[in-house]
Amino acid sequence: MQSYVEVFSHSPLLKGIAPEAYEKLLACLEAHTKHFPRGGYILRAGEPPIQVGLILSGSAHIMKEDFWGNRAILADVQPGELFGEAFACAAAPLLEVSAVATESSDVLFFNLQNLLSPCPSACGFHTRLIRNLVEILAQKNVGLTQKLEHLSRRSTREKLLSFLSACALRQGGARFTIPFNRQELADYLFVDRSAMSAELSKLRSEGLIAYHKNQFQLLQANTAGKR
């Protein structure tokens, strides 16, 4: 675990917890790691939500799949971030979403009940962990509300502008990187990829955006909504 100390130090779950407590904390949570190749299912819909995951390296997408294999991306998970905690906290009988590695990834798993239950060793970090978990759940709820704002827009163009504007605001500047390729972005916004790609080209030709792969820049953002 020593190689992941940097990840732990930036993880929202471990915020405010001293590095010297990590070893004891991981033992208390009965944590263990597992490697997944790109495209591997970290968690699969239909399984019981027994464990919570934290990305140590790589990344993952949280996605919903229908009976015919059509995918909708709900969220992107980066190193230090949690996934699966909402279903575990809700004591849901089965997972309704899957977590899929988008690249070679190492994942830390732990039993959420060990975090929520009174610690027999009276570990001082338990209260802080619970507080951090509540904050994470609240922030994800806000994030879902923001995503609903994108999806509520009527056209593909409006969805793209809403999403790109939110990315610029979150990353603090007109230049930013998104965590999706074109197909993934279409799955995230629930739009047709071809129609979305055509709309991106139109926005670029109109001088509203510039982009190269997943790197974007907003131009004349103050007039974008008037077009």
BADREN-808025 format. One record per atom (N, C-alpha, C): residue in one letter; residue number from 1; y, z, x; atom name. Coordinates in pm, whole numbers, plus 50000, padded with zeros to 5 digits. Example, Ala and Ser with C-alpha at 12.3 -4.5 7.8 and 13.67 -1.06 7.14 Angstrom:
code	pos	yy	zz	xx	site
A	1	49431	50780	51319	N
A	1	49550	50780	51230	CA
A	1	49670	50780	51320	C
S	2	49775	50708	51285	N
S	2	49894	50714	51367	CA
S	2	50003	50787	51290	C
// end
This chain:
code	pos	yy	zz	xx	site
M	1	49879	50000	50081	N
M	1	50000	50000	50000	CA
M	1	50127	50000	50085	C
Q	2	50115	50029	50213	N
Q	2	50233	50037	50297	CA
Q	2	50312	49906	50298	C
S	3	50243	49793	50285	N
S	3	50311	49664	50289	CA
S	3	50394	49639	50164	C
Y	4	50376	49722	50060	N
Y	4	50448	49701	49935	CA
Y	4	50555	49808	49911	C
V	5	50587	49885	50011	N
V	5	50689	49989	49997	CA
V	5	50823	49929	49955	C
E	6	50856	49813	50010	N
E	6	50983	49748	49975	CA
E	6	50985	49710	49827	C
V	7	50871	49660	49777	N
V	7	50861	49624	49635	CA
V	7	50877	49750	49549	C
F	8	50809	49857	49588	N
F	8	50819	49981	49512	CA
F	8	50963	50032	49508	C
S	9	51034	50021	49619	N
S	9	51169	50075	49628	CA
S	9	51266	50002	49536	C
H	10	51231	49877	49496	N
H	10	51317	49800	49406	CA
H	10	51260	49790	49264	C
S	11	51148	49856	49240	N
S	11	51085	49850	49108	CA
S	11	51158	49941	49010	C
P	12	51195	49892	48892	N
P	12	51259	49977	48792	CA
P	12	51175	50098	48754	C
L	13	51043	50085	48758	N
L	13	50957	50197	48722	CA
L	13	50970	50313	48819	C
L	14	50992	50283	48947	N
L	14	50996	50386	49050	CA
L	14	51139	50423	49091	C
K	15	51236	50381	49013	N
K	15	51375	50412	49045	CA
K	15	51397	50563	49051	C
G	16	51461	50607	49159	N
G	16	51491	50749	49173	CA
G	16	51378	50832	49230	C
I	17	51267	50768	49268	N
I	17	51152	50840	49324	CA
I	17	51147	50813	49474	C
A	18	51136	50918	49554	N
A	18	51138	50906	49699	CA
A	18	51012	50835	49749	C
P	19	51025	50751	49852	N
P	19	50909	50678	49906	CA
P	19	50794	50768	49950	C
E	20	50827	50889	49998	N
E	20	50720	50978	50042	CA
E	20	50631	51026	49926	C
A	21	50677	51003	49803	N
A	21	50598	51044	49686	CA
A	21	50508	50931	49635	C
Y	22	50522	50810	49690	N
Y	22	50447	50695	49638	CA
Y	22	50296	50716	49644	C
E	23	50247	50764	49756	N
E	23	50101	50779	49772	CA
E	23	50044	50874	49668	C
K	24	50111	50987	49650	N
K	24	50064	51084	49550	CA
K	24	50077	51028	49409	C
L	25	50185	50957	49385	N
L	25	50209	50898	49254	CA
L	25	50099	50798	49218	C
L	26	50066	50710	49311	N
L	26	49964	50609	49285	CA
L	26	49827	50672	49262	C
A	27	49799	50779	49334	N
A	27	49672	50850	49313	CA
A	27	49671	50915	49175	C
C	28	49784	50971	49136	N
C	28	49795	51037	49006	CA
C	28	49774	50937	48891	C
L	29	49824	50814	48910	N
L	29	49812	50712	48807	CA
L	29	49680	50636	48814	C
E	30	49594	50672	48912	N
E	30	49467	50603	48933	CA
E	30	49490	50454	48952	C
A	31	49590	50421	49033	N
A	31	49629	50281	49053	CA
A	31	49532	50208	49145	C
H	32	49516	50080	49120	N
H	32	49435	49995	49207	CA
H	32	49494	49855	49204	C
T	33	49464	49776	49305	N
T	33	49521	49641	49315	CA
T	33	49413	49535	49296	C
K	34	49459	49417	49256	N
K	34	49368	49303	49240	CA
K	34	49446	49175	49268	C
H	35	49379	49079	49329	N
H	35	49442	48950	49362	CA
H	35	49405	48847	49256	C
F	36	49502	48758	49225	N
F	36	49479	48650	49129	CA
F	36	49530	48519	49186	C
P	37	49454	48412	49175	N
P	37	49501	48281	49222	CA
P	37	49599	48223	49121	C
R	38	49671	48120	49163	N
R	38	49761	48053	49070	CA
R	38	49684	48003	48949	C
G	39	49737	48032	48830	N
G	39	49671	47991	48707	CA
G	39	49569	48091	48656	C
G	40	49542	48197	48733	N
G	40	49445	48297	48691	CA
G	40	49500	48388	48583	C
Y	41	49415	48427	48490	N
Y	41	49455	48518	48384	CA
Y	41	49452	48661	48435	C
I	42	49568	48724	48437	N
I	42	49577	48864	48478	CA
I	42	49539	48954	48361	C
L	43	49593	48923	48247	N
L	43	49554	48985	48120	CA
L	43	49533	48872	48020	C
R	44	49438	48889	47929	N
R	44	49409	48783	47833	CA
R	44	49420	48835	47691	C
A	45	49484	48756	47606	N
A	45	49495	48792	47465	CA
A	45	49357	48816	47405	C
G	46	49347	48919	47322	N
G	46	49219	48954	47260	CA
G	46	49147	49068	47330	C
E	47	49195	49103	47451	N
E	47	49137	49216	47523	CA
E	47	49211	49344	47484	C
P	48	49146	49460	47496	N
P	48	49216	49586	47469	CA
P	48	49320	49614	47577	C
P	49	49439	49664	47540	N
P	49	49544	49691	47638	CA
P	49	49523	49825	47710	C
I	50	49423	49828	47795	N
I	50	49387	49953	47862	CA
I	50	49479	49983	47979	C
Q	51	49515	49879	48053	N
Q	51	49593	49899	48175	CA
Q	51	49728	49828	48168	C
V	52	49820	49879	48249	N
V	52	49952	49818	48265	CA
V	52	49958	49758	48405	C
G	53	50022	49643	48419	N
G	53	50031	49577	48548	CA
G	53	50171	49580	48606	C
L	54	50179	49580	48738	N
L	54	50305	49570	48811	CA
L	54	50284	49466	48921	C
I	55	50369	49361	48922	N
I	55	50355	49255	49020	CA
I	55	50395	49306	49158	C
L	56	50305	49293	49254	N
L	56	50334	49330	49393	CA
L	56	50381	49209	49473	C
S	57	50319	49095	49450	N
S	57	50360	48970	49513	CA
S	57	50326	48856	49419	C
G	58	50400	48746	49433	N
G	58	50379	48635	49342	CA
G	58	50462	48651	49216	C
S	59	50413	48599	49106	N
S	59	50484	48608	48978	CA
S	59	50388	48573	48866	C
A	60	50430	48598	48743	N
A	60	50345	48570	48627	CA
A	60	50430	48533	48507	C
H	61	50369	48463	48415	N
H	61	50432	48433	48288	CA
H	61	50356	48506	48177	C
I	62	50431	48564	48087	N
I	62	50372	48622	47967	CA
I	62	50378	48513	47861	C
M	63	50264	48477	47805	N
M	63	50263	48364	47713	CA
M	63	50174	48387	47593	C
K	64	50208	48315	47488	N
K	64	50133	48318	47363	CA
K	64	50063	48183	47350	C
E	65	49936	48185	47319	N
E	65	49859	48062	47303	CA
E	65	49798	48056	47165	C
D	66	49804	47937	47102	N
D	66	49741	47925	46972	CA
D	66	49596	47878	46986	C
F	67	49530	47857	46875	N
F	67	49388	47821	46873	CA
F	67	49360	47692	46950	C
W	68	49459	47600	46950	N
W	68	49440	47469	47012	CA
W	68	49488	47465	47157	C
G	69	49530	47580	47212	N
G	69	49571	47585	47351	CA
G	69	49718	47557	47378	C
N	70	49798	47542	47273	N
N	70	49942	47522	47292	CA
N	70	50005	47653	47337	C
R	71	50091	47644	47440	N
R	71	50148	47764	47501	CA
R	71	50297	47779	47473	C
A	72	50338	47903	47454	N
A	72	50480	47936	47445	CA
A	72	50505	48048	47545	C
I	73	50597	48026	47639	N
I	73	50626	48127	47740	CA
I	73	50725	48228	47683	C
L	74	50689	48354	47687	N
L	74	50773	48460	47634	CA
L	74	50859	48526	47740	C
A	75	50807	48536	47862	N
A	75	50881	48604	47968	CA
A	75	50827	48566	48104	C
D	76	50911	48585	48206	N
D	76	50874	48565	48345	CA
D	76	50874	48702	48413	C
V	77	50772	48730	48494	N
V	77	50759	48861	48559	CA
V	77	50758	48842	48710	C
Q	78	50847	48912	48778	N
Q	78	50865	48900	48922	CA
Q	78	50818	49029	48992	C
P	79	50807	49029	49127	N
P	79	50763	49148	49199	CA
P	79	50844	49273	49162	C
G	80	50772	49382	49138	N
G	80	50834	49509	49101	CA
G	80	50843	49530	48952	C
E	81	50817	49423	48874	N
E	81	50832	49434	48728	CA
E	81	50699	49462	48660	C
L	82	50709	49527	48546	N
L	82	50592	49566	48466	CA
L	82	50558	49461	48361	C
F	83	50434	49464	48314	N
F	83	50395	49387	48197	CA
F	83	50278	49459	48130	C
G	84	50267	49440	47999	N
G	84	50159	49501	47923	CA
G	84	50190	49641	47873	C
E	85	50306	49697	47912	N
E	85	50336	49836	47877	CA
E	85	50365	49855	47728	C
A	86	50423	49754	47662	N
A	86	50457	49770	47521	CA
A	86	50331	49785	47436	C
F	87	50230	49701	47462	N
F	87	50106	49710	47386	CA
F	87	50033	49841	47414	C
A	88	50038	49886	47539	N
A	88	49973	50012	47573	CA
A	88	50043	50130	47507	C
C	89	50176	50129	47508	N
C	89	50253	50237	47445	CA
C	89	50232	50240	47294	C
A	90	50218	50121	47235	N
A	90	50200	50112	47090	CA
A	90	50057	50140	47047	C
A	91	49968	50161	47144	N
A	91	49826	50183	47116	CA
A	91	49769	50069	47033	C
A	92	49813	49947	47064	N
A	92	49763	49829	46993	CA
A	92	49614	49811	47023	C
P	93	49535	49772	46923	N
P	93	49391	49756	46947	CA
P	93	49359	49641	47043	C
L	94	49439	49533	47036	N
L	94	49414	49417	47120	CA
L	94	49547	49357	47168	C
L	95	49544	49295	47285	N
L	95	49661	49223	47334	CA
L	95	49681	49096	47252	C
E	96	49806	49066	47221	N
E	96	49839	48945	47147	CA
E	96	49896	48837	47237	C
V	97	49917	48869	47364	N
V	97	49970	48773	47461	CA
V	97	49885	48778	47587	C
S	98	49901	48677	47670	N
S	98	49830	48671	47799	CA
S	98	49931	48676	47912	C
A	99	49887	48725	48027	N
A	99	49967	48721	48149	CA
A	99	49894	48630	48247	C
V	100	49963	48525	48294	N
V	100	49901	48425	48380	CA
V	100	49978	48415	48510	C
A	101	49909	48419	48623	N
A	101	49974	48409	48753	CA
A	101	50029	48269	48772	C
T	102	50158	48259	48809	N
T	102	50219	48128	48833	CA
T	102	50209	48088	48979	C
E	103	50162	48178	49062	N
E	103	50134	48152	49203	CA
E	103	50035	48258	49249	C
S	104	49986	48245	49371	N
S	104	49895	48346	49424	CA
S	104	49963	48483	49416	C
S	105	49899	48579	49350	N
S	105	49966	48706	49319	CA
S	105	49876	48827	49340	C
D	106	49938	48936	49385	N
D	106	49872	49066	49391	CA
D	106	49933	49154	49283	C
V	107	49848	49224	49211	N
V	107	49893	49305	49098	CA
V	107	49841	49447	49110	C
L	108	49929	49543	49083	N
L	108	49891	49684	49079	CA
L	108	49864	49720	48934	C
F	109	49747	49777	48908	N
F	109	49713	49822	48773	CA
F	109	49708	49973	48769	C
F	110	49750	50031	48656	N
F	110	49734	50174	48637	CA
F	110	49719	50205	48489	C
N	111	49663	50321	48460	N
N	111	49642	50366	48323	CA
N	111	49769	50433	48272	C
L	112	49827	50378	48166	N
L	112	49954	50431	48116	CA
L	112	49940	50574	48065	C
Q	113	49822	50609	48015	N
Q	113	49804	50744	47964	CA
Q	113	49820	50849	48073	C
N	114	49786	50813	48196	N
N	114	49806	50905	48307	CA
N	114	49954	50931	48331	C
L	115	50037	50831	48300	N
L	115	50181	50846	48315	CA
L	115	50239	50930	48202	C
L	116	50190	50907	48080	N
L	116	50248	50973	47963	CA
L	116	50194	51113	47939	C
S	117	50076	51142	47991	N
S	117	50014	51273	47966	CA
S	117	50064	51377	48064	C
P	118	50064	51505	48025	N
P	118	50103	51612	48118	CA
P	118	50017	51609	48243	C
C	119	50081	51619	48357	N
C	119	50008	51608	48484	CA
C	119	49946	51742	48522	C
P	120	49815	51748	48547	N
P	120	49752	51874	48586	CA
P	120	49801	51927	48720	C
S	121	49856	51838	48801	N
S	121	49909	51880	48931	CA
S	121	50057	51915	48926	C
A	122	50115	51905	48806	N
A	122	50258	51934	48787	CA
A	122	50345	51852	48882	C
C	123	50315	51721	48892	N
C	123	50392	51633	48980	CA
C	123	50537	51623	48933	C
G	124	50628	51638	49024	N
G	124	50769	51637	48989	CA
G	124	50822	51503	48945	C
F	125	50750	51395	48978	N
F	125	50802	51261	48947	CA
F	125	50764	51214	48806	C
H	126	50681	51290	48733	N
H	126	50636	51243	48603	CA
H	126	50750	51223	48504	C
T	127	50840	51319	48500	N
T	127	50952	51309	48407	CA
T	127	51037	51187	48437	C
R	128	51059	51162	48566	N
R	128	51138	51046	48606	CA
R	128	51068	50916	48568	C
L	129	50935	50910	48585	N
L	129	50859	50791	48548	CA
L	129	50873	50761	48400	C
I	130	50863	50864	48318	N
I	130	50873	50845	48173	CA
I	130	51013	50797	48136	C
R	131	51114	50854	48197	N
R	131	51252	50812	48172	CA
R	131	51269	50665	48211	C
N	132	51214	50628	48327	N
N	132	51225	50489	48371	CA
N	132	51153	50394	48277	C
L	133	51036	50438	48228	N
L	133	50959	50353	48137	CA
L	133	51036	50329	48008	C
V	134	51099	50433	47954	N
V	134	51179	50417	47831	CA
V	134	51292	50318	47855	C
E	135	51356	50328	47972	N
E	135	51465	50236	48005	CA
E	135	51415	50092	48015	C
I	136	51298	50073	48074	N
I	136	51240	49939	48086	CA
I	136	51212	49880	47948	C
L	137	51153	49960	47860	N
L	137	51123	49914	47724	CA
L	137	51251	49876	47651	C
A	138	51356	49956	47669	N
A	138	51483	49927	47603	CA
A	138	51544	49798	47656	C
Q	139	51540	49779	47788	N
Q	139	51596	49658	47848	CA
Q	139	51520	49533	47803	C
K	140	51388	49545	47790	N
K	140	51310	49430	47745	CA
K	140	51341	49399	47598	C
N	141	51368	49501	47520	N
N	141	51406	49478	47381	CA
N	141	51538	49402	47374	C
V	142	51632	49439	47461	N
V	142	51759	49367	47469	CA
V	142	51734	49223	47513	C
G	143	51644	49204	47610	N
G	143	51612	49070	47658	CA
G	143	51553	48981	47549	C
L	144	51467	49039	47464	N
L	144	51410	48963	47354	CA
L	144	51516	48925	47252	C
T	145	51612	49015	47231	N
T	145	51723	48984	47140	CA
T	145	51803	48867	47194	C
Q	146	51825	48864	47325	N
Q	146	51898	48754	47387	CA
Q	146	51820	48624	47375	C
K	147	51688	48632	47391	N
K	147	51608	48510	47377	CA
K	147	51613	48458	47234	C
L	148	51611	48547	47137	N
L	148	51622	48505	46998	CA
L	148	51753	48434	46972	C
E	149	51856	48475	47045	N
E	149	51985	48408	47033	CA
E	149	51974	48263	47079	C
H	150	51901	48239	47190	N
H	150	51880	48101	47236	CA
H	150	51802	48021	47132	C
L	151	51694	48080	47083	N
L	151	51604	48008	46993	CA
L	151	51666	47984	46856	C
S	152	51764	48066	46820	N
S	152	51826	48050	46688	CA
S	152	51921	47931	46684	C
R	153	51957	47878	46800	N
R	153	52044	47760	46803	CA
R	153	51968	47641	46745	C
R	154	52040	47555	46674	N
R	154	51975	47450	46597	CA
R	154	51920	47335	46682	C
S	155	51993	47296	46785	N
S	155	51953	47178	46861	CA
S	155	51903	47215	47000	C
T	156	51831	47120	47061	N
T	156	51784	47141	47199	CA
T	156	51902	47159	47292	C
R	157	52007	47083	47272	N
R	157	52128	47094	47354	CA
R	157	52187	47234	47346	C
E	158	52199	47288	47226	N
E	158	52258	47421	47207	CA
E	158	52169	47529	47268	C
K	159	52038	47512	47259	N
K	159	51946	47608	47319	CA
K	159	51960	47607	47470	C
L	160	51969	47488	47529	N
L	160	51986	47477	47674	CA
L	160	52116	47541	47720	C
L	161	52227	47512	47652	N
L	161	52355	47568	47692	CA
L	161	52356	47720	47678	C
S	162	52294	47771	47573	N
S	162	52286	47916	47554	CA
S	162	52206	47980	47666	C
F	163	52091	47921	47699	N
F	163	52005	47975	47804	CA
F	163	52072	47968	47940	C
L	164	52130	47854	47975	N
L	164	52192	47837	48106	CA
L	164	52315	47927	48120	C
S	165	52390	47943	48014	N
S	165	52506	48032	48018	CA
S	165	52462	48177	48043	C
A	166	52353	48218	47978	N
A	166	52301	48354	47996	CA
A	166	52251	48374	48139	C
C	167	52188	48271	48197	N
C	167	52141	48281	48335	CA
C	167	52258	48297	48431	C
A	168	52364	48220	48410	N
A	168	52482	48230	48496	CA
A	168	52544	48368	48486	C
L	169	52553	48422	48367	N
L	169	52611	48554	48347	CA
L	169	52525	48661	48414	C
R	170	52393	48650	48399	N
R	170	52302	48749	48454	CA
R	170	52301	48746	48606	C
Q	171	52312	48626	48666	N
Q	171	52306	48613	48811	CA
Q	171	52445	48616	48875	C
G	172	52548	48629	48793	N
G	172	52682	48654	48845	CA
G	172	52754	48535	48907	C
G	173	52727	48415	48857	N
G	173	52799	48300	48911	CA
G	173	52754	48171	48846	C
A	174	52831	48066	48866	N
A	174	52800	47936	48807	CA
A	174	52678	47870	48871	C
R	175	52643	47910	48993	N
R	175	52523	47859	49060	CA
R	175	52410	47960	49045	C
F	176	52294	47913	49005	N
F	176	52183	48006	48983	CA
F	176	52050	47930	48986	C
T	177	51942	48005	48993	N
T	177	51807	47950	48992	CA
T	177	51732	48002	48871	C
I	178	51660	47915	48803	N
I	178	51579	47960	48690	CA
I	178	51433	47969	48734	C
P	179	51353	48056	48672	N
P	179	51214	48076	48717	CA
P	179	51113	47981	48653	C
F	180	51161	47866	48601	N
F	180	51073	47774	48529	CA
F	180	51086	47632	48582	C
N	181	50974	47557	48580	N
N	181	50984	47413	48597	CA
N	181	51016	47352	48460	C
R	182	51021	47220	48451	N
R	182	51065	47158	48324	CA
R	182	50971	47189	48208	C
Q	183	50840	47178	48230	N
Q	183	50747	47207	48122	CA
Q	183	50755	47353	48080	C
E	184	50767	47441	48177	N
E	184	50776	47584	48146	CA
E	184	50904	47617	48071	C
L	185	51015	47552	48109	N
L	185	51140	47575	48038	CA
L	185	51130	47527	47893	C
A	186	51065	47412	47874	N
A	186	51044	47363	47737	CA
A	186	50958	47461	47657	C
D	187	50855	47515	47721	N
D	187	50769	47613	47653	CA
D	187	50846	47741	47622	C
Y	188	50939	47778	47711	N
Y	188	51017	47900	47691	CA
Y	188	51116	47885	47576	C
L	189	51175	47767	47564	N
L	189	51275	47743	47459	CA
L	189	51214	47684	47331	C
F	190	51082	47661	47335	N
F	190	51011	47605	47219	CA
F	190	51068	47469	47179	C
V	191	51083	47380	47276	N
V	191	51133	47246	47249	CA
V	191	51042	47143	47315	C
D	192	51058	47017	47276	N
D	192	50981	46909	47336	CA
D	192	51035	46881	47476	C
R	193	50944	46867	47571	N
R	193	50986	46847	47710	CA
R	193	51067	46719	47729	C
S	194	51021	46609	47670	N
S	194	51092	46482	47688	CA
S	194	51232	46489	47630	C
A	195	51245	46548	47511	N
A	195	51377	46562	47448	CA
A	195	51467	46652	47531	C
M	196	51408	46757	47587	N
M	196	51486	46849	47669	CA
M	196	51533	46782	47798	C
S	197	51445	46707	47862	N
S	197	51482	46637	47986	CA
S	197	51594	46537	47959	C
A	198	51586	46468	47845	N
A	198	51690	46372	47809	CA
A	198	51823	46443	47786	C
E	199	51817	46561	47725	N
E	199	51939	46637	47699	CA
E	199	52000	46689	47828	C
L	200	51916	46731	47922	N
L	200	51967	46774	48053	CA
L	200	52039	46660	48123	C
S	201	51982	46541	48114	N
S	201	52046	46424	48176	CA
S	201	52181	46395	48112	C
K	202	52189	46411	47980	N
K	202	52316	46389	47910	CA
K	202	52421	46491	47954	C
L	203	52378	46616	47963	N
L	203	52472	46722	48004	CA
L	203	52523	46697	48146	C
R	204	52435	46646	48231	N
R	204	52478	46615	48368	CA
R	204	52574	46496	48369	C
S	205	52545	46394	48291	N
S	205	52631	46276	48288	CA
S	205	52767	46308	48228	C
E	206	52772	46409	48143	N
E	206	52899	46451	48083	CA
E	206	52977	46546	48174	C
G	207	52918	46579	48288	N
G	207	52987	46665	48383	CA
G	207	52986	46813	48347	C
L	208	52892	46853	48262	N
L	208	52884	46994	48222	CA
L	208	52793	47076	48312	C
I	209	52693	47010	48371	N
I	209	52602	47081	48460	CA
I	209	52564	46991	48577	C
A	210	52517	47052	48683	N
A	210	52454	46983	48795	CA
A	210	52325	47058	48823	C
Y	211	52222	46987	48866	N
Y	211	52095	47054	48893	CA
Y	211	52009	46975	48989	C
H	212	51923	47049	49057	N
H	212	51818	46991	49141	CA
H	212	51696	47080	49127	C
K	213	51593	47026	49065	N
K	213	51473	47103	49034	CA
K	213	51512	47226	48950	C
N	214	51489	47348	49001	N
N	214	51521	47466	48919	CA
N	214	51651	47534	48962	C
Q	215	51731	47463	49040	N
Q	215	51862	47515	49080	CA
Q	215	51970	47447	48995	C
F	216	52055	47527	48933	N
F	216	52155	47476	48840	CA
F	216	52295	47523	48878	C
Q	217	52393	47444	48834	N
Q	217	52533	47484	48845	CA
Q	217	52603	47444	48716	C
L	218	52678	47536	48658	N
L	218	52756	47506	48539	CA
L	218	52892	47453	48580	C
L	219	52936	47347	48511	N
L	219	53065	47285	48538	CA
L	219	53145	47282	48408	C
Q	220	53273	47314	48416	N
Q	220	53357	47313	48297	CA
Q	220	53293	47392	48183	C
A	221	53239	47511	48220	N
A	221	53165	47592	48121	CA
A	221	53250	47629	48002	C
N	222	53382	47641	48022	N
N	222	53469	47684	47912	CA
N	222	53484	47578	47804	C
T	223	53447	47453	47834	N
T	223	53457	47347	47732	CA
T	223	53321	47305	47679	C
A	224	53214	47362	47737	N
A	224	53079	47317	47699	CA
A	224	53052	47336	47551	C
G	225	53095	47448	47496	N
G	225	53066	47475	47356	CA
G	225	53145	47389	47260	C
K	226	53247	47318	47309	N
K	226	53331	47237	47220	CA
K	226	53283	47093	47211	C
R	227	53186	47059	47290	N
R	227	53143	46919	47295	CA
R	227	53044	46892	47184	C
// end
